[in-house]
Amino acid sequence: MYFLYPAFLFALLSLAIPVVIHLFNFRKYKKVYFSNVQFLKEVQEQQASRRNLKERLILASRLLALLFLVLAFARPYIPGVQNSSAGKQQVISVFVDNSYSMQTLNREGSLLDEAKRRAKEIASAYNINDRFQLLTQDFEGKHQRLLSRDEFNDAVDAVKSSPQSRNLQQVISRQENLLENQPGATKSVFIISDFQNGRNDKPVKADSNIAINLVQLKAGNLPNVAVDSVWLLSAVHRPGESEKLVVRLHNYAAEKAEKIPLKVLINNEQKALGSFSIKGREVQNDTLSFSGLKAGWQRGEIQLQDNPVTFDNQFYFSFNVRQQMPVLLIDGGAPNPYLKAVFASDAFFAATRVADGNVDYAALNTYPIIIISDIKTIATGLVQQLRTYVTKGGVLVVFPSADADLVNYKSFLLGLNTGYPEKLITQDVKVASINRQSPVFKNVFESFPQNPDLPLVKKYYQLSKSGAKQENLMSLTTGEPFWESYTSGKGNVYISAVPLNEDFSNLPRHALFVPVLFRMALLSGHDQPLFYTLGTDENFEVPSVQTTEKQLLKLTKGDQSIIPDVKQQEGGTLLYVSDQLREPGIYSLRKQDSTLATLAFNDNRAESDMSYFTAADLEKILPNAKPLLTAGNGSIKSVVAESNFGTQLWKLCIILALIFLLAEILLIRFYKPDQQGVIQAG
């Protein structure tokens, strides 16, 4: 047994006071006359014996009452196996999980409300001079300081749900960063959470000098279906055309979900409706169609009716329906008549022609597709800008010049990790086949003839076989590629073996030429992502925007207005939002009064998985942590106190002191040895 305040044991010297009073009890006796002295002597002997017994019992009661009272002030305890250093100031970091999954209900209400109550109970288990840190999923700066118990309780009351979702390693590292600045104090960490299964599955590295306590809150097994992702099958969106939206549904429960209603809203107008059934723990893709869109930014929302878990029943997305699609044509100085005729045939395409020496590099990123033709030597500056453009998602179509500098083209295209024209072959050949499985030709032909009319070739450039992620669009009868597609970075490069010159082939006048170029343009889809994820996508890129101190970019939603950090880079503008965005929804990117883009943000769907770690799982992830603290529906205060201070005995001492004080009162009040002696003598 140990004492939290051993200095109080000096008060045991006070036990001498009752003993001294007992030894020097100067009591005056009354004289009583008896006719027979022999009877008097017997009565006196009997009374003295009983009186001495009573006084000794009273003395023992007083001594024991005083002893246990002193021990109570000394705070005796039996140390536990993991007992912390007693008597020192303690610094306690308490993490309250306020992610969306903590909105789940149990018998005590929401898990977040229970977590806040448990946090206060933990604080009450410590001394008034101990200091506390509150940490939540938000990792706010104000939570990086130590608080008194009352300040801590006020901070806990202010905690609200957050879209953030951190794993155990991030949480513990954050707690350790503060605690390591508190030398000499006893340090403890508490993590109050539901410990969802999807957040962390790797062992956590933690400081062995810091006691880690896990408090798991449990909810019932709840069914939950959520939309994980969406995408549109068309890369470029035209006014009035039909759109096909693919919705990825995820059933996070083990039971099959039957007939889940789903509807699609575009600009707050219902465009599609469906009902789906999904097997337990499975992912399912479903396609919904809608049309009738006007030019401009579209605000999309998918709504599910899925109870009782409702925080993930909405999914937001946005996209731009173009009035026209810009196309950039770069040539060696003379406009190519075939390209001009192709894009003049459809008013949707807005073709801009420019010579290779007059290219506006800053505007390249605004074009979904760039076509270069009839350039003998590509300048170094243009080479670098085109590489950046393709890497970031642009589509580049290359028609070599009739007198191309092959060394220059090789240097240019090797930098894009594609094939390049090696040498000129003069030979009459024909295109033997087309790759109908390629996205360029897929779903283009209603029926395909057995002997199609394919382009004729008089001479061509032999394309090298180097390059990654290659796909032949057309092949010659010699087996060599006629038109190739390459994936480079986030973009695509299409390389033709012939220039747009009738001395080389009849491709410029062939019936396939126009639809192939249109398909390449429509597949370019150089647009913003349909959505971003809160807590994950903390920065994103938009087309290059020039800003000044008076013309700042803002993200707005209703009354909310956020000014992101802006960084200009090659071909675009990078926006950093960090943790400024806290609510899902659709935001407008504005510069003064003009809207540059519409961006959608959704919660992290990791919170949708309502499966949880078991005690055995947590022991593997955090082998140095204390056993899970549980208190059922009662208070966790006593559990924490026993875990950190051992078994406390001061309450038992108080109870024993009161018992012995009561015994003294009863002895004085009801034990009458004098009366018993008189009765016996009579």
KOLSEVO-366939 format. One record per residue: y, z, x of N, C-alpha, C in turn. Coordinates in steps of 0.02 Angstrom, whole numbers, plus 50000, padded with zeros to 5 digits. Layout:
YZXYZXYZX...
***
This chain:
499405000050043500005000050000500625000050044501134996150025501754995650062502334997350015502924998450047503515000250008504064995150023504384992849968504924988049976505544991450005505674997849986506245001650012505985008350038505675008350098505365014450124505865020050139506495018450146506995023650162507035028950107506855027050045506885031849991506355037349999505865036350042505345041450051505615047950081506215047550112506525053750137506675058550079506735055750019506865060049961506275064449944505695063349975505115067749963505245074949987505745075750030505935082650050506155086849991506375083449938506585087149878506005090749844505385089049863504815092549834504805099949852505165101649904505185108749924505585113049875506035109949838506465113849792506055117449739505605114049701505205117749651504765123249683504525121949744504105126949777504505133149793505125132149820505545137949836505725141949774505885138249720506045141749657505445145749632504845142749640504245146249617504115152549659504215152249724504065157949767504575163649759505195161849744505715167049739505955167549667505465168349624505635169049553505755176549539506395179049542506565186149532506625187649458506055188449428506055189749356506045197349344506485199949298506505207049280506015208349223505585213249235505085214949183505345220649139505165220549077505325225949031504815231549036505045237649025504585243449025504305244448955503645245048954503305246248891502865252448899502945257548855502575263848861501945263548819501395265348854500745265848821500475272948830500125275148778499835281948782499245282148829498905276548836498305276448879498425271248935498495273648996498665269349053498075264649069497475266849055496895262549071496925256049033497095256548968497165250348928497745245948954498285249248974498865245448999498685241449062498305244549107498105241049169497685234949154497235235349106496815229549089497245223949059497725225849015498155220748985498585217349038498865221249085499285218349138498895213549182498275215349199497865210949240497715204349205497565204749140497425198649103498055194249097498635197349082499265193549075499475190449141499395193949196499595191349261499175185249280498545185649265498095180049281498295173749242498415174649176498615168849136499305166249155499765170949171500445168849190500435164949255500035167149302499985163549366499705156549356499205155649313498925149049299499455144449268499835147149221500355143049188500885140849238501105145549280501625143849328501385138649378500745139249398500485134249445500425127349413500225127149349500195120749314500885117649307501375121849290502065119349284502325116849351502175120749404502385118649471502065111949490501425111249476501085104949492501385099149453501545100149389501845094849348502525092849376502925097949396503585096349424503525092549490503065094749532502985091449597502755084249588502265083249542502005076449532502535071949499502915074649451503445070649419503965068549471504165073249514504665071649565504385066849617503745067649635503415063249683503415056049659503195054949596503155048049570503845045049557504335049449544505015046949535505285044249601505165047849655505375045549722505005039149741504355038949727503965032949744504205026949704504425028049642504675022449602505285019249634505735023549662506325020849696506145017349761505605019249793505385016049855505025009449842504875007749779504565001449758503905000149795503385003949781502745002749813502404996449785502024992949827501654987049805501044986149849500564982649819499964980749857500054973449875500114971849939500274964949959499714960149940499914954049917499434948849902499244944949964498794940349955498564936250012499134932050038499574929449993500104925050013500784928450006500804934950019501414938750009501964936550057502564935850031503134934050073503424940350105503884939350152504184944950187504604948950139504424955350131504774959550083505414962350114505914963350073506524966450096507044961550121506854955350138507324950350163507644946650104508234943850119508534939550068508114933150062508004930950001507604925049990508034919349964507854913249986508174907149962507644903149926507774901649863507274898449820507544891849794507184886449806507354879849779506904878349720507204877049662506824875849600506964868649577506454864649573506514857749548506304857649474506754855449432506624854649360506554847249346505964845049328505834837949313506174836349246506674831949250507034829949189506954822549175506394819649198506264812549184506094811649109506054805449089505954804049017505284806648991504784807049033504134809549009504184816848987504694820449012504774827448993505064828348923505214822748889505414823148819504814824148773504214823548801503604824348761503574831448732503314831948671503304838348637502634841948646502674848548649502074852748645502234858448596501834863648596501934869148548502594872848559502854872548620503474876148636504094871948625504024865748600504584861148596504494855548646505044852948673504984847748724504804850948791504484847048834504294849548900504914851248941505464847648931506074849148968506354855948949506344857548885506584864248863506144869748893505494868548895505054873548925505174874049000505294868449032505424868549104506054872549120506564871949079507184875749090507064883149079506654884749029506494891849017506094894749075505614890949101505214893249157505644894249220506134889849229506584890449287506974897049285507204898849226507564905249219507104911149230506484910649207506004916049218505854916949292505814911449329505704911849401506294915449434506904913749415507494916949444507504924349429507284926249369507294933449351506784937449389506294934149420505774937749458506024939849527506614937449547506884939049614507454944049608507674946549666508204951449668508884948249655509364952449638510024949949619510384946849678510214948749740510554946149799510234939749825509664937649797509344931449819509744925449794509664919749828510044913749811509584908049791509844903649747509424898549717509754891649724509324886549729509554879649725509204876249666509584872749626509294868849571509284861549591508714858349581508634851249596508334847749536508584841749520508304837749465508154830749491507914826449448507754819549467508364815749489508964818049471509574814349486509794815049558509554820349593509754821549663510514821649669510844825249625511574825549625511834829649683512444827949705512744831549760512894838849744513064840249681513224847049661512614851649664512024848749667511414852749671511194854049743511644852749791511494853949861511814860349886511964864949842512244871349863511854877049831511924882949861511564888849838511964892349784511604895149735511914898249677511664905449669512084909549638511844916149617511394915249555511084920649534510634920049477510994917749414511584920549400511954918549340512184911249345512424909249404512634902349412512034897549405511474899749430510864895649425510674894749351510684900149313510504899649242510984895049204511634895149221512114890649189511964883349207511794882249271511634875449293511004872849259510514877149248509904875149214510054873049142510484876749109510664875049039510984868149034511314865849087511664859449085511214853449101510584854649118510144849149137509974844849076510024838149085509854833449032509354828249058509064824449012508574819449031508894814149076508474811249120508724806349168508234800549172508484794449184508024788749194507694788549262507924792949308507634792949375506924795649374506534793349424505834795749430505654795949504505624801949533505474802749604504754805149612504474803649670503804806149684503844812849720503274816149729503264822849758503544822949829503404817849868503654817649937504414817649938504724813749895505444813449892505744820149871505434823349822505684829749796505644835149850505064835849881504974841149931505404839949992505474833750013505914832250071506634834150055506844832849994507534834649975507624842249975507134845849950507174853149949507174855950020506764853250064506724855650132507374854450170507734848950154508364847450188508874853050179508884855950119509344861450107509094867950139508454869350130508184875750153508184876450229508144870850265508134871350338508804873650366509324873550324509994875850346510094883250330509554886850312509604893950296509164898050344509374898850406508954902450455508914909850438508344912850451508254920050441508054922050371508124917650322507954919350254507234917250239506924920750192506264918850168506344913250117505994907650128506104901550089505514900050044505674898149983505154896449935505374890349895504884886449875505004880349835504594880749771504904879249715504564878849651504674871849623504134868849598504174862249566503894862849496504334862149447504134862649376504114855649348503524853249330503454846349309502814845549268502754839649236502124838049203501634834649252501894832749312501494829649365501104823649338501494818449321501184812349296500764809049351500234805949329499744803049375500014797149415500494793549386500714787449419501254788249471501514794349481502084795049526501894795649599501334798649614501154799849684500404800749689500104797349737499384798149747499204798849821499714799949863499604800749934499744807849954499394810550005499544817350029500274818050049500564823750033501274824950045501354828950109501824826950151501974830550212502494835850195502334842150210502784847650193502794852750250503354856350256503434861550306502984867450290502554869250336502074874750324502414881550320503054882050344503404888450342503744889750274503704884950229504014885750163503464886150111503484891550072502984892450019503124887749961502634883649943502704878749889502304881049829502654881649772502344883849710502394878349658501854876649626501834871449576501744874549507502174872649461502124874949391502034868849348501434867949321501284862049281501354863549207501744859449172501824859949100501394854549068501034856349017500554851748988500724850048916500674843548902500744841148833500074838248811500014837148748499394834248723499314826948744498724824248737498594817248753498894812948698499424809248716499794805548666499694798048675499624794248620499584786948626500264784048644500274778748683500914775748702500814768548723501204764048693501224757048711501944755348730502024751648784502694749848807502704742648832503304739748833503404733148862503544734148936503124731348978503204732049051503664726849080503644720749053504034715249081504084709549031504564705149043504624699049003504834693349049504684687249029504934681449065504944675449017505394670849031505464664748992505114659049027504754654748989504384649249019504844643749045505434643049015505914638049038506364641049091506424637549147506854640049201507594638949185507744633449151508424631949131508454631649055508984634649028509024635348955509604631148929509424626848880509914622248851510074624148779510684623048756510864624948688510424621548636510194625448587509804622848532509074621648545508854621948608508154620548623507714626648609507074625248600506594630648587506444634448652506414641048646506264645348704505614649148690505224650048742504604653848738504654659948783504614665848751504674672248787503984675448793503774676748854503134680248865503274687648873502934691648833503024698948833502384702148859502464706348911501884709948938501864716848908501354718148867501264724648834500734728648872500854735048879500394739448916500214745448872499574746348859499334752148822499134757548873499524762848876499424768148926498914773348903498694772948841498214777848815497504775048820497014779448810496314777448814496074774248749496424775648693496204772948629496554766248615496224762148576496504755748557497104756648512497634752748525498234752948483498184747148432498244748748370498144743848316498814741848285498924735248281499484732348244500154735648260500344735048323500994737748345501534732648327502014734448283502544729748264503024728648323503244722448332503704720648386504184715348360504814716148377505294711048358505774709748416506024703448418506474701248470507154700048439507664703248469508354702248447508734698648502509114693548483509564690148529510274690748501510704693948539511394695148517511404698748449510954703848443510884708048383510634704248322510374698348332510084694348277509334693548289508934695248237508214694748245507994687548251507624686148306507404679348320506644678548315506264683748324505534683148321505244689848300504644689548269504314695448244503564694648256503234700148275502514699748287502184706548279501524706548278501124712648274500524711748319500394716648362499884715848413499434721948417498814720648437498324725948449498104725448522498054731248555497894731448626497354736748638496864734948677496344739748695496614745048742496274750748744496494756248785496514754548859497054756648892497144755748964497154748348985497384743948941497394736948958498104734148954498204728548988498834724848988498724718248953499194716348910499104710248870499754706348868499714699748879500294695348875500294691648809500864691748775500934688148712501564683948714501544678148682502104673448684502444673048616503104673648616503504673048556503994667348564504094663448512504544657648515505154658848471505724656148494506334656348454506784650648477507284649048438507734643448453508414644848421508844639748425509494640348393510004644148433509944644248500510414647848542511014643548558511584646748563512204643348583512324644648657512764640548685512914641248756513244648048770513094650948828513384657348847512844662448864513054668348881512594673748899512264676548836511604677448840511214679948784510994687148798511104691548750510904698648756510264699648716509714700448752509064701148720508814708248718508454709948665508164716648657507494715948621506994719248648506334719648615506254726748588506064727348526505974733848494505254734648472504964740448491504294742348469504344748148421503874748648375503804754548333503174758148355503274763048400502704766448431502864773848436502594777748392502724785048392502094788648418502154794748445502754798948448503174797948511502924794148562503314793048623503784787248611504434788648610504924783648588505424781648642505434785048700505954783548749505864776548780505274773548775505154766948804505034761648750505314762848690505204758148635505694752248635506184752248681506644746648687506574743648757506654737048760506654733548824507204728348821507644728448871508234724148871508164718448922508444712648905508454707048951509064702748935509264698548982509834694148972509724687649010510014682348985509974675849019510554671548995510664666249032511234661949019511004655148993511254653248936511144646548909511724642148932511574637248974512094633149004512314627548957512964626548954513224620648919513074614448959513134615149026512964609849071512634612849133512224608849166511894611049227512204607449287512504611149333512814607849391512284605549441512384599549468511944596649519512394594149575512214595849637512614593749694512244588149732512594582449740512314576749777512694576149843512334576849898512644576249964512374569949998512834565650020512624559450053513014558550118512864552950152513184551650217513864548550213514144547750154514814544850147514844539750092514294536550077514284531550023513854534249966514124534349904513734536949847513094532949837512554536549820511924533249805511934531049732511884524549718511944522149649511374524449604510784525349633510214527349591510274534549567510484539149612510584546149592511154546649541511674542749553512244542949506512024540749436511604535549434511374533049369510904537949334510484541249373510004546049343510374551549306510854554749338511164560749308511724558849260511944552549261512424550349211512094548949144511424548449144511064546749082510984552749035511114558749058511044564649015511664568949025512034570148970512664573848974512554581148994511934583648990511804590649008511904591649083511794586649123511854587349195512564585349216512884589649254513544588449281513484587549356513414581249377513304579649448513954579349485513974582549543514544582349588514324579149653514664573749672514484570149734514984571949788514724573149849515154574949905514844572249969515264570150017515024567850082514814573850124514354572750171514084578250209514604581850252515164578550266515674581850306516174585750266516134585650199516634588950156516314594150109515744596850128515394601450084515744608250084515854611050024516114617850017515534622750021515444625650079514864630050090514864636050043515454638750027515494644749985515244643349914515264636949892515074635349824514354633149817513984632749872513294630249868512864634449821512984640949821512554645449782512654644649707513174640949687513294639949615512894634049587512554630349630512154624549608511414626349607511074625549550510354626849548509954622049591510204615749600509834610749637510334606649679510124605049739510524600849785510074595149808510344589049806509964583149828510344579949886510014579149943510334575749999509984568950009510394563850024510124557150033510584553250080510284548450114510664543750155511084547050210510844552650238511194555950293510794554750357511104551550405510754549950467510624556250508511154560250518511094566450557511424572050517511054577250504511314582950465511654587750513512294589350500512684593650543512394600650547512514603850604512234610550616512464615550564513104615350547513364620050496513044619050429512944612750409512624611450344511884613450346511564612550403510864614650411510804622150398511234626050429511204633350421511334635450349511824632350317511984634150248511434632250200511124626450211510574624350167509964628850175509834631150235509274635950246509404642350207510024644950212510194651050175510124649950100510354644250077510334642550005509614642549979509164639250016508464638949995508134645749998508254649450051507944656050060508114660650002508704659949973508914664249919508724661649850508354656049847508104653849783508324646949761508694643449801508924636849782508384631549788508494625949754508024620249757508364614549794508034611949844508304606649886507834600549883508124594649868507744588349867507994584149926507534581949968507724578350029507464571150025507934566250026507764559250035508044557150103507614555850152507874554050218508254547450217508674546650266509054540450272508614534850299508804528550286508424522850313508434522750389508974525350419509034525650492509064532950515508654537250486508684544450498508544546150572508904551150596508764554150662508174558950653507574556550671506974560450656506954567050693507244567350753507264573650790507694578750753508254576250727508704580650688508364583150625508024578750589507674580750528507114585750543506774584650599506234589250618506514596250630507064596650667507364603150680507594606550615507884602550571508124605150507507554607750463507034603850454506494605550407506014610750436505924610850502505504616150531505804623050518506464623350517506794629650502506664632050431506464627450387506294629250318505534630150310505164629450365504434630150365504114624950319504354618750325504084613250286503874607550333503564602450303503414596450340504044592450354503994587250394504574583250413504344576150427504794571050423504604564150439504494563250514503894560950532503714560350603503874553450630503664548250595503784541350619503784536650560504064530750572504114525650520503484521350521503174520550463502584516450455502764510250414502664504450443502794498250406502134495350381502004496350317501364494350288501434494150212501174488950181501184488550108500624492850080500814498150046500334502650014500584504249944500194508149909500364510049841500234517449831500614520449787500474527449768499824527449729499334531349753498664531249724498584536249668498924541849673498814547049622499414551749619499464555149563499964560449555499604566949536499894572449557499594578949544499844581649477499454580349425499664582349358499624589849347499324593549393499304600849388499924604149417500314600149452500944602749480501424604349423501844609549431502344611049379502804605149364502894600649413503344594949402503054590249349502394589349348502084584649302501704588049245501614594449249501214597949198501554597349129501164595549079501404594949009501934589549000501964584849048502444579349043502144573549004501514572049017501184566148987500794568248925500924564848869500524565948809499824563048819499794557248852499154554248870499254550548936498744550248975498814547149042498324541349047498584535149062498144529249064497674529549124497134525849119496644525649173496924521949234497304516749222497604512849277498364513149271498674518649290499394519349281499774514849330500374513249309500824509349352501194514249396501014514549460501304519249508501724515449559502184518949593502644515449639502284511649694502614505949714502384501949770502804503449831502484503549890502824505449952502754499950003503334498050034503334493050087503314496350156503694501750163503684505650224503884512850207503684517450249503794524550233503774528650296504024534850290503984539550346503344543650338502974543950392502374548250391502594555550396502384559450347502584566550345502074570750382502334575450421501894579950459501504584450411500954587150436500534591550395500694598850407501204600250446501394607250457501784609850397501844616350395502204619450339501734623550296501994629050269501584633550228501704632150154501214633950113501274633350040501464626350019501074621550041501204614450028500834612249965501154607549928500844604649869501034597249865500544592949863500674585749856500834584049784501404580649773501574578249707501294571249696501344567149748501074560349745500744558849812500204555049810499844553249870499764545649874499764543049936499674535849947498934534249949498794527749947498094525549952497794527150019498214528250069497974530150136497794537550139497924541150086497794548350086498394552450110498914549150134499504552650158499954554550100500354559950108500804562050054501394557250047501574556049984502154551949969502754556349948502594561649912503124566349892502804573349893503124577949929502834584549938503294590049914502984595649896503364601649875503174607449920503674611249941503554617149983503924623149954503614628849962503954635149945504244637950009504894639350008505234642050067505674647850046505504653850070505864659750047505774660549972506324661149936506294661549863506394654749830506514649549870506674643149842506134637949853506284631749835505814626149842506164620349877505764616649914506004610549948505544604849930505834599249906505454593249890505644587849942505144585049976505274580150029504944573550010505344568250011505084561549996504934557850062504424553750060504244549850120504654543450125505054541950073505444535850074506174537450056506644533750084507344534350062507424531149993507994532349963508144528949899508434522149915507994517749937508174511149960507614506349941507784500849908507264496249883506914492449939507194492850000506854489850057506224493850075506194500250053505624504550069505124504750012505364505349950504904505749892505284504349829504914503749774505244502749709505334509349672505284514949708505354521549676506024522249640506604520149668507234521249633507274517849565506874512549555506894509049490506274510249449505824514549474505204515749439505314520549380504884519949329504954524049269504844531449283504484533149335504364540249351504964543549384505424539649412505954542549453506404547349413506624545049355507084549249315506754555649290506164555349258505864561649234505684566449291505484563749349505314568249404505924572149427506494568649436507104572149456507344577049403507284575149339507474579749286507044586049287506394585049297505944590849298506094595349357506244592449414506434596549472507064600549457507534597349424508164600849408508044606349357507644604849306507534609849254507084615549278506684614249329506264619649356506634623949406507234621749426507584625449478507744632549455508044633249397508154639849369508484644749417508984642449453509324646849501509794651449462509504656649432509884660949386509744668249403510124672649369510014679849378509334681949350509024687249377508414689949346508544691949274508024691749233508104693649163508284701049154508074705249202508214712349195508154715749264508434721749268508364726049327508084732749304507844736749352507534743149336507954748849364508144753449321508544759249343508144763449393508484765649445508164769849495507784765949548507674759449536507314755249584507764749849613508084746049569508554740749591509254743849597509394746749655510034749949666510554745049692510344738949709510824733849728510554727049703510994722449690510794715949666511324710849685511124704549687511564699249710511794694849652512424692849654512704688249606513034682549645513164676849612513514671449647514164673949678514374670849731514944673149770515564674149726515864680149731516464681949693516964684949741517564682349742518084685049785518444690649748518524696349782518864702149752519434704449797519904707949766520464711049802520524718249778520994721849807521094728849786521314729349713521654724149689521884724249620521404720649573520934716849600520454713149559519754715449577519564721149549518914724149564518394721949513517774721849534517224720449489517024726949453516864726249388516664732049349516054730349307515614735249299515054734849253515244739049192515264735849134515484739449074514954739049020514904744548983514474744948924514804749748875515074747048821515434751348774516034754548808516054761248806516604764948838516474766348912515874764848935515704766149005515974760649050516204762549109516464757749158516274760249227515924756149265515694757949332515954752849381516214755249437516454750849490515944751049547515554745749555515044745649608515364744349676515004746349729515204744349796515044737049806515484733349838515424726149846515364724349919514884720049934514804717550003514714709949999515154706450034515114699250036514614697050089514194692350072513724689650121513654682150110513284679050155513204671850152512914669650085513284665650048513024662649988513044667149926513304673149931513314677449872513684683949883513724687949830514044694449831513534699649813513474704849855512974710149843513324716149813513054718549757513334724349721512874730249729513154736049747512774742249754512984746949698512494748949657512644753549603512354760449616511894760949665511584767349683511344770849620511574777149609511344780949550511894781449497512384776749500512934777049451512694775249381512214770749376511954768749311511414773649289511504776649232511034781649208510724779849140511024775249105510774773449038510524766249037509944765049008509714758149001510144754448951510144747948956510534743948909510784737648943511244734248911511524727948935512254729048955512404727349017513074728449046513394721649060514064721449054514444715449071514764716349139514674711349182515004711349247515664707749238516214711549247516874708849231517324709049292517764704049294518314703849342518944702849303519334708349298519904708649253519664707149182519914701849150519734700549080519174695449073518904692849127518384687749123517704690849135517194688449098516504690749106516144685849152515904688349208515564684049257514814683549243514524688849217513804688949204513644694649157513064694149126512804699549084512134701749112512084708249127511504710949163511154716149120510494715949119510094720749080509744725649127509734731949107509414737249146508924741149101508324742349127507814746049090507584752049130507284756849094507004762749126506384760849167506224765049215505614764149254505014765549210504564760549204503994761349159503454765949188503554768549248503084773449275503064779649231503624780949195503654786749151503234785949088503024779849074502664778649011501934780749013501674781649073500964783549081500884790949068500584792749011500514799748991499854802849016499644800949075499074804349107499334808649164498994814049178499274819149224498764821049277499024823549333498594826149386498254832549363497644833349386497294839749376497454844349434497234850649429497334855349483496994852949547496404849949540496044847349598496424841649630496724837349589497114831749616497714834349656498064839249628498644841949662498464845549726497874848549727497654851849788497534846849844497304840849827497214835649878497884832949902498354832149855499014829449874499424834549913499384840949892499764846349925499274851849944498904851049998498394856050016498684862750036499324862950058499624869150080499994872850024499994870049965500344873349909499934879049882500274883749850499934889349817499574886649755499094890449729498754888349668499254887449611499084883049564499534881649508499704888149471500354889049458500574894849420500544893249346500204897349309500164896449236500264903249203500594903049145500704909349109500584908549034500264902949016500144901848945500784901748906500784905048849501394905448808501834911248828501604915648874501994921348895502474919648950502784924848979503264923949032502914922949098503204918849140502924917549206503224922249258503684926349237504034930849283503554935349321503084938549285502624943149318502154939449365501974933249347501534929349390501884927649455502534925749450502914924149510503024930349552503194935949520503314942049557502684944249595502114943849563501494945849596501314941049652501464934549641501304929649692501734930549754502364932649745502824933049801502884940049830502784945149789502864951949814502224955949812501674953249788501064957049780501064960649714500594965449706500544969349644501054974949645501534974849600502064979849598501824986149562501964991949593501734998349567502295002849542502925000649546503475005149528503475006949454503265002149412503235003749341502705009049327502135008549362501625013649354501885020449376502275020649430502555026949454503035029949402503445025849371503895028349319503505031349261502975027749241502565030249185502245036949203501965037549264501655043849284502165049449289502775047949313503305053049316503465055649247503505051149199503655053349130503085057349101502465055349117501885059049092501895066249117502045067149181502045073949209502645078049185503215074849172503775078449142503595080749071503235076349034503015078248968502515084048972502075083749021501595089249030501945095849043502475095649084502845101849098503155104649034503455100148994503765102448931503245105548885502665102348880502145104948836501885111648861501815112448926501585118848954502075124348938502715122848948503225128048935503265129648860503195124448819503295125448747502705128648712502095126748730501515128848690501035133448727501065133848791500585138248827500895145148833500645150448792500925157248788500395162248809500315163348872499795168248894499955175348874500605177148867500795184048850500545185848779500635181348732500415182648664499665183448660499295179548698498565180148697498345186948724498705189248775498525195848803498635201548754499185201348717499335206648669498825206848613498635200948590498135200748537497485203648561497295202148623496665204648648496685212248657497255214848677497315222148687497295225748622497565223348569497555226648504496875227148477
***
